């Protein structure tokens, strides 16, 4: 089945590789009404399969629709040929490369797929999706939407592949690019396999993003964003704030306000609209976070707040640790659950050292009324994206991707689309 789907994708690519961008845009336009009519069904499916609250799942589907609209508006200009100043006529065109293999995670089962697949398809490639096993229903739902749209048959294929089959997909000569979002351990293995046959990857790996609160930050605005950034999707987001670095003059008030806001959050059945926080997606994920918490407690890291959890489901309590030890697992590792760790600072040099005290470099946010100072501090932080006075997120218009062990390559915007094309330079000499 995997081989047959790969060959279908390959043949579809060969038949469609010279299709005009305007035709591809028409295909993409046909997706939107199907997505809009599927929103309620898709939202419930994501909630049932991986546990996020219905409202968050609905927002995820809306974001996929917004991404489609963005590339409808911009694909033509992104893929336009460019004339390069040169002694002769030199033109750079963007040609498709073949099959793009996407190996995607469960935490945003629709958004993660669309943000690699749509630019890859608009660039003229075929897409093969290997999704996480616990969101197989979401993967097949996406495949169904493409089948019911104007996209030619075979350009988007879902494969239900095990580890060995996925390894063969990575090295198959029909696959020319790999896009992976997930853990560092798996990402490094994929990069090694792809590198062994000379293939380019886009890797979006883990993160332990700092959320930096300066001494002039308005806490009435900052704390609600801190809560949202840490606890969205029950903390199961690569770009959620995980390490809070707060000026010592603001520390006590920040902690008091965090506890006040955390008390307002309800944990429970994600199908119930009154609950803002659902369970973690799997038992093994719950166990890992609980082990990180136990390690932190045994290392005498002060636990300042903890909620109760429902008896049924893979829930982890909302927790707030203060004056965290920099050697703690909560500080050094990515914590994929609803646990916030806070540490105070006094000098700018100290906050930079704290922000960079991680193997990750995905994103960061800085909160201050002094925008110029915050921007200058941002240049010292090792991260792919730094937001000033806004929580870290991924935007259609902006290149997204990390540094250090958070991966390489970019997604979204024109930069993300260029990961899936061959920049072909043609030099014309007059006779």
C-alpha positions in Angstrom: 0.0 0.0 0.0 2.8 2.5 0.9 4.7 1.7 -2.4 1.5 2.0 -4.5 0.6 5.4 -2.9 4.1 6.7 -3.5 4.0 5.7 -7.1 0.6 7.3 -7.6 2.0 10.5 -6.1 5.1 10.3 -8.4 3.0 9.8 -11.5 0.6 12.6 -10.6 3.6 14.9 -10.1 5.0 14.0 -13.5 1.7 14.8 -15.1 1.1 18.1 -13.3 4.6 19.5 -12.8 4.2 22.1 -15.7 0.7 23.2 -14.7 0.5 27.0 -14.4 0.4 28.7 -11.0 -3.0 30.1 -11.8 -4.4 26.6 -12.2 -2.9 25.5 -8.9 -4.5 28.6 -7.3 -7.9 27.5 -8.7 -7.4 24.1 -7.1 -6.6 25.7 -3.8 -9.7 27.9 -4.0 -11.8 24.8 -4.2 -10.6 23.6 -0.9 -11.9 26.5 1.1 -15.7 25.8 0.9 -15.0 22.2 1.8 -12.9 23.2 4.8 -15.5 25.6 6.0 -18.3 23.0 5.8 -16.0 20.5 7.6 -15.0 22.7 10.5 -17.3 21.3 13.1 -16.6 17.7 12.1 -12.9 18.3 12.0 -12.8 20.1 15.3 -14.6 17.2 17.1 -12.3 14.7 15.4 -9.2 16.4 16.7 -10.7 16.7 20.2 -11.6 13.0 20.3 -8.2 11.8 18.9 -5.8 14.0 20.8 -7.7 15.8 23.5 -7.6 19.5 22.7 -10.7 21.6 23.7 -13.2 22.0 20.9 -12.7 25.8 20.7 -9.0 25.4 20.2 -9.6 22.7 17.6 -12.0 25.0 15.8 -9.4 27.8 15.8 -6.9 25.4 14.3 -9.2 24.6 11.3 -9.8 28.4 10.8 -6.1 28.9 10.7 -5.7 26.3 8.0 -8.4 28.2 5.9 -6.5 31.4 6.5 -3.3 29.8 5.2 -5.0 28.7 2.0 -6.2 32.2 1.4 -2.7 33.6 2.0 -1.2 31.4 -0.7 -4.1 32.0 -3.0 -3.1 35.7 -2.8 0.7 35.3 -2.9 1.7 32.1 -4.7 2.0 33.8 -8.0 4.3 36.6 -6.8 6.4 34.2 -4.7 7.0 31.9 -7.7 7.6 34.6 -10.2 10.9 34.5 -12.2 13.5 37.0 -11.1 16.0 38.8 -13.4 19.4 39.0 -11.7 21.8 41.9 -12.5 24.6 40.3 -14.5 26.7 41.0 -17.6 24.4 38.7 -19.5 20.7 38.0 -19.2 20.2 35.8 -16.0 16.9 34.6 -14.9 16.1 32.6 -11.8 13.0 30.5 -12.0 11.4 28.3 -9.3 10.6 24.8 -10.4 9.1 21.9 -8.5 11.3 19.1 -7.2 9.1 16.1 -6.9 7.5 14.5 -3.9 7.6 16.3 -0.5 7.3 13.8 2.3 5.7 15.3 5.5 6.2 13.5 8.8 3.9 15.3 11.1 3.0 15.3 14.9 -0.3 14.9 16.7 -0.4 18.2 18.7 -1.8 20.3 15.8 -3.1 17.5 13.5 -4.5 19.8 10.8 -2.3 23.0 11.0 1.0 21.1 10.9 -0.1 19.4 7.7 -1.4 22.4 5.9 1.6 24.6 6.7 4.0 22.3 4.8 1.6 20.8 2.3 0.0 23.9 0.8 3.2 25.8 -0.1 4.7 22.5 -1.4 1.6 21.9 -3.6 1.4 25.4 -4.8 5.1 25.2 -5.9 4.1 22.3 -8.1 5.1 19.3 -6.0 3.2 16.2 -4.9 2.8 15.6 -1.2 2.9 12.3 0.8 1.8 12.6 4.4 3.0 10.2 7.2 1.0 11.4 10.2 1.3 10.4 13.9 -0.6 7.2 14.5 -2.9 8.6 17.2 -4.4 11.1 14.7 -5.0 8.8 11.8 -8.6 10.0 11.5 -7.4 13.6 11.1 -4.9 12.5 8.4 -7.6 10.6 6.4 -10.0 13.6 6.8 -7.4 15.9 5.1 -6.9 13.4 2.3 -10.6 13.2 1.8 -10.8 17.0 1.4 -8.2 16.9 -1.3 -10.0 14.1 -3.1 -13.2 16.1 -3.1 -11.5 19.3 -4.4 -10.2 20.2 -7.8 -6.7 19.0 -7.0 -5.7 16.2 -9.4 -6.0 12.7 -8.1 -2.8 11.6 -6.4 -1.1 14.9 -5.7 -1.9 14.5 -2.0 -1.5 11.0 -0.5 -1.7 9.7 3.1 0.4 6.6 4.0 0.0 4.6 7.1 3.6 3.7 7.5 5.6 2.1 10.3 9.2 3.2 11.2 10.8 0.8 8.7 8.5 1.9 5.9 9.1 5.6 6.7 12.8 5.0 6.6 12.4 3.7 3.1 10.3 6.6 2.1 12.9 9.1 3.2 15.6 7.4 1.1 13.4 6.7 -2.0 14.6 8.6 -5.0 11.1 9.8 -5.9 11.0 11.7 -2.6 13.0 14.9 -3.0 12.3 16.9 0.2 11.3 16.0 3.8 9.4 18.2 6.2 9.4 17.0 9.8 7.9 18.5 13.0 8.5 16.6 16.2 11.0 15.5 18.7 14.7 16.2 18.5 15.6 12.5 18.7 13.5 11.6 15.8 14.4 14.7 13.8 18.1 14.0 14.0 17.5 10.4 12.8 15.5 11.7 9.9 18.2 14.3 9.0 20.9 11.6 9.1 18.8 9.3 6.8 18.1 12.1 4.4 21.7 13.3 4.4 22.9 9.9 3.5 21.2 10.3 0.1 21.8 14.0 -0.2 18.3 15.2 0.5 17.2 18.5 2.0 15.1 18.6 5.1 13.0 21.2 7.0 13.1 20.3 10.7 10.9 22.0 13.3 11.9 20.4 16.5 11.5 21.1 20.2 11.5 24.4 22.0 11.8 25.8 25.5 10.9 29.4 24.8 11.7 32.2 27.3 8.9 34.7 28.2 10.8 37.7 29.4 9.1 40.4 31.6 11.0 43.6 32.0 10.6 46.0 34.9 8.2 48.4 33.0 5.9 45.7 31.6 2.2 46.3 32.4 1.2 43.1 34.2 -2.5 43.5 33.6 -1.7 42.9 29.9 1.2 40.6 30.2 -0.1 38.0 32.6 -3.2 36.9 30.5 -0.8 36.4 27.6 1.6 34.5 29.8 -1.3 32.2 30.8 -2.4 31.7 27.2 1.1 31.1 25.9 1.9 28.5 28.5 -1.4 26.6 28.8 -2.7 26.6 25.2 -3.3 23.0 24.0 -2.5 21.9 27.6 1.0 23.1 27.1 1.6 20.7 24.2 3.1 23.3 21.8 6.7 23.7 20.6 6.3 27.5 20.7 4.5 27.9 24.0 6.2 29.9 26.7 7.9 27.4 29.0 10.5 29.4 31.0 9.4 32.7 32.5 12.2 35.2 33.2 10.8 38.1 35.3 12.5 41.2 36.6 13.0 40.8 40.4 11.0 44.0 41.0 8.0 42.5 39.3 8.4 38.9 40.4 6.1 38.8 43.5 3.2 40.5 41.8 3.7 38.5 38.6 3.4 35.3 40.6 0.3 36.4 42.5 -1.4 37.3 39.2 -0.4 34.1 37.6 -2.0 32.1 40.4 -5.1 34.2 40.3 -5.5 33.5 36.5 -4.6 29.8 36.9 -7.4 29.4 39.4 -9.9 30.4 36.7 -8.9 27.6 34.3 -11.0 24.5 34.2 -9.5 21.1 33.5 -11.9 18.5 32.2 -13.7 16.8 29.2 -12.5 18.8 26.2 -15.8 18.2 24.5 -17.4 20.4 27.2 -17.2 24.1 26.3 -16.8 25.1 30.0 -13.3 23.5 30.1 -10.3 25.4 28.8 -7.7 22.6 29.4 -8.0 19.1 28.2 -5.9 16.0 28.9 -2.5 15.2 27.4 -2.7 13.2 24.2 -1.3 9.9 25.4 -0.4 8.0 28.5 3.4 8.0 27.7 3.3 11.8 27.3 1.5 12.2 30.7 4.1 9.9 32.3 7.0 11.9 30.9 5.7 15.2 32.3 4.8 13.7 35.6 8.4 12.3 35.9 9.8 15.8 35.1 7.6 17.3 37.8 8.7 14.7 40.3 12.3 15.3 39.5 11.8 19.0 40.1 10.1 18.4 43.4 12.9 16.1 44.6 15.4 18.9 43.7 13.7 21.3 46.1 12.3 23.6 43.4 9.5 25.6 45.1 6.0 24.6 43.9 3.7 27.6 44.4 0.5 26.4 42.9 -1.1 23.1 41.8 -4.6 22.3 40.6 -6.5 19.1 41.1 -7.2 16.9 38.1 -10.1 14.7 36.9 -9.8 11.0 37.8 -10.3 9.9 34.2 -8.0 10.9 31.4 -4.3 11.7 30.9 -4.5 14.9 32.8 -1.5 16.7 34.4 -2.2 19.4 37.0 -1.6 23.1 36.2 1.5 23.9 38.1 3.6 26.9 38.9 7.2 26.6 40.1 9.1 29.7 41.3 12.8 30.5 41.7 13.5 27.4 39.6 16.9 25.8 39.8 18.7 26.2 36.4 19.8 22.6 36.7 16.2 21.3 37.0 14.6 19.2 34.3 11.9 21.8 34.1 14.5 24.3 33.0 16.8 22.2 30.9 14.3 20.0 29.1 11.2 20.8 26.9 8.1 20.4 29.1 5.2 19.3 27.0 2.5 19.9 29.5 0.8 22.6 31.7 3.7 23.4 33.9 5.2 27.0 34.2 8.7 27.7 35.6 9.7 31.2 36.7 13.1 32.7 37.6 13.8 36.3 38.6 16.6 38.5 37.1 18.1 41.9 37.9 20.5 42.9 35.1 20.1 42.7 31.3 23.2 40.5 31.0 21.6 38.1 33.4 18.4 37.8 31.5 20.3 37.2 28.2 22.2 34.4 29.9 19.0 32.9 31.3 17.2 33.1 28.0 20.0 31.3 26.1 20.5 28.7 28.9 18.9 26.0 26.8 19.8 23.7 23.9 16.7 25.0 22.1 16.3 28.1 20.0 12.8 28.2 18.5 11.1 31.4 19.8 11.0 34.0 22.5 9.0 36.9 23.7 10.0 40.1 25.5 7.5 42.4 27.3 8.4 46.0 27.8 7.2 49.6 27.1 10.7 50.4 25.9 10.4 48.9 22.4 13.8 49.9 21.3 15.5 48.3 24.2 13.4 45.2 23.8 14.4 45.0 20.1 18.1 45.4 21.0 17.8 42.6 23.6 16.1 40.4 21.1 19.2 40.5 18.9 21.1 38.8 21.7 18.7 35.9 22.1 19.4 32.7 20.2 16.0 32.0 18.6 14.4 31.9 15.2 11.6 34.3 16.1 11.4 36.9 18.9 8.1 38.7 19.5 8.1 42.0 21.4 4.9 42.6 23.4 3.2 39.7 21.8 3.2 35.9 22.6 5.2 33.7 20.3 3.2 32.3 17.4 3.4 31.3 13.7 2.1 33.8 11.2 1.5 33.1 7.5 3.5 36.2 6.4 6.6 35.5 8.4 9.4 32.9 8.1 9.1 30.4 10.9 11.8 28.1 12.2 14.5 27.7 14.9 18.2 27.5 15.5 20.4 25.3 17.7 18.6 22.1 18.5 15.2 23.5 17.4 16.0 22.5 13.8 16.8 24.2 10.5 15.0 25.5 7.5 11.9 27.7 7.4 8.2 27.3 7.1 5.5 29.7 6.0 5.8 33.0 4.0 7.9 33.1 0.8 10.9 31.6 2.6 8.9 28.5 3.5 7.8 28.0 -0.1 11.3 28.3 -1.3 12.3 25.2 0.7 10.3 23.1 -1.8 11.6 24.5 -5.1 14.7 24.3 -7.3 16.0 27.8 -7.8 17.1 27.4 -11.4 19.4 30.0 -12.9 19.3 30.3 -16.7 22.0 32.5 -18.4 21.3 33.6 -21.9 24.1 34.8 -24.2 23.1 36.6 -27.4 24.6 35.2 -30.6 
